Amino acid sequence: MAVDAGADAIGLVFYPPSSRNIDIEAAAEIAWSVGAFVTVTGLFLDAERSFVQAVLEAVPLTLLQFHGSESPEACRGYPLPYIKAAGIGGIDDFTEFSSDFHDAAGLLLDSHGAGEAGGTGKTFDWDAFPADMDRPLILAGGLNPENIAAAIAAVRPYAVDLSSGVESAPGIKEKVKIQTLMNEVKRVDCER
């Protein structure tokens, strides 16, 4: 549904406590079904290296997204580019965070605090989103069809990342919400 609506990337969550967790077999089926120009991202939170390796052997991912307390060395220990996520409340110095993850394909800033998992469905003060960073910044946290235009206008992120904002229930995506959101993103992009 997301690809059909025009999404540039999809995310597959490999974190068992999450309502969005997917098993390796289903993830592989989904990953093989998307088009050639869609980024297939594997999301992990403090996963064992052996588990990430097992996913990489079975699922044709093109990008990794780390949401836990992974070190820079752990993130760069795989043969794919990665995004490092952090809760906006857990970063004291954005310049230092960016420097620590200098080889990340992007930095994702979410609404959760230090030591918490993302996916809360809550926004944060977009004025706290750092401007003029030296790498692509991805906005997450409480985004939905009703606020996505305002979020993009306020922050001008490289990309947006969301899940709960297009769900009818935890882990269940809703086609109409996805299409409405993508229409808003396209509308704002045309106005830039």
N, C-alpha and C positions, 0 to 999 in steps of 0.2 A: 504493500500500500504506500509506504513512504517513497519508494523509488518511482512508482507510478505517478505520485503527486509532485515529483521533481526534486526530491532530496538528493544531495550530492554524496551522502554517506549514510550508512546504517550502523548501529551499534548492537553487538551481541554481548550480553552480560553473563560473565562466568564468575558469579559470586553467589554461592548456594543460599545464604540468608535472604537474598533479594527476591521479591515477588516477580522480578523480571529475569531471573536466572534461567538459562537455557542449557540443555544437555548437549554434548559434543555432536551427537548424530544429527539432531535437529538443526544445530548451528551450521554444520557442513551442508546440509540440504538447502538452507536459506542462502548461505554464502555462494554456493554454486549457481543459484537461480538468478542472482542480480546481474545487471549488465556490466560490460567491461570497464565502463568509466565511473563506476560507483565504488567509493571506498568502503571496505568492509572492516570495521573496527572491532577488536576484541577488548572488552573492558574487564579489568582485574583489580582486586583489592587485596593486597598483601598475600597473594597466592604463592604457593610453593613453586619453585622453579620447575620441578618435574611436571606439575600440572600445566603450567604455561606451555612447556615443551610438548606435552601430549595434545593440547589444543592446536598448537602450530603444526603438528604432524597430520592432523585430521581435517582441519578447517582452513580454507584458503583466505586467510586474513591478509590485509594490506597495511594495517596500522594497529598499534597497541595503545591502550589508554589505561594508565595506572592511577588508581584513586586512593591508595592507602599511604602508608609511611615508607614506601619503597625509596631506597637511596638512588642517587643518580647512577651509580655503578650498576645497580640491579636493573634499572630501566633500560640502560644501554647495552645490556648483556644478551640481547636477542637480535636476530638478523633483519628486523623490521624497524621502520621509524616509529617513534612513540610520542604520545601526548602525556604530559604530567598534569594531573588535576590536583587542586588544593581548595580547601574551604577558605573563603575570603577572610573569615574570622581567625584563621590559623596562620596567616602570613603577616609578619611584622615588617619585613623589608622586601618589597617586590623586586628591587634590583638584585639583591642577594639570591632570592629564589630563582630569578631568571638566570643568573650567573651559574648557580649550582646545576641547573638543567639546561646548560647552554646549547646542547645538541638536540633538544626536544624539537619536534616538528611544530609544536604549539603548546601553550600553557592554557589550561582550562580552569576558570575561576568559578566556583560554585558557592552556594549560600551557607553550607554547613561550617561548623566551627572545627577547631583543631581536635583530632582524635575521633571525629564523627564521620559516618559514611554520608555520601551525597544522596540524591534522590528524595529530598525532603519535600519538594514541591513548593518551597518558600523562596521568595525573592530576597535580595539584599539591597542595601543602599547603592544604587548604580553610580553615585558620585564617588564611591570608594574604589570603583574600577580604575586601575592605573592607566594613565594616558602615556603615549610616547614610549612604550616598551620596545625593546629591540627584537621582538619575535611575535608571531601571530598569537593574539589572545582570543580565547573562545569563551563566550558568556553562557553560563548555565544557572539554574536555580529559579524555580517557580515560573518559568516561561510558559505561555499558553497563547492561543489565538487572539485573546483579548488584549494582551500586553506586549506582544512581540514587536509590533511597530514602534511603540514608545521605547522599548528596550534598545532596539537597534538605533533609533534616532539619538537616544541619550548617550550611548556607549560607543557606537561605531565599531563593534567587534569584528574580528576577522571572520568568525563563524558563530553560530549559536548551536547549543546542544540541549536537547530536552527529551523528556520521556513522559512523565506523569501528566504534563499539560495537554497531551493528546490521548489520554486514556479515559475509558468509561468506568474502569475499575483497575486496581493495581495490577499491572502487567498485561492489561487488555487494551490494545490500541483501537481507536475509533476512526474509521475512514473519513467521516465528515470533518472531524476536528483536525486531522492531518491535512486534508485538502484546504481547509479554511486557513490554517496556519501558513501553509506554503504559499497560498495566494497573497497573504499579508506580506510575507518575506519578499516575494517577487515585486509587489507594489512598492515597497520601501526601496528596494534595489533600483527600480526604475526612476525613483524620485531623487536619487543621489546625484 
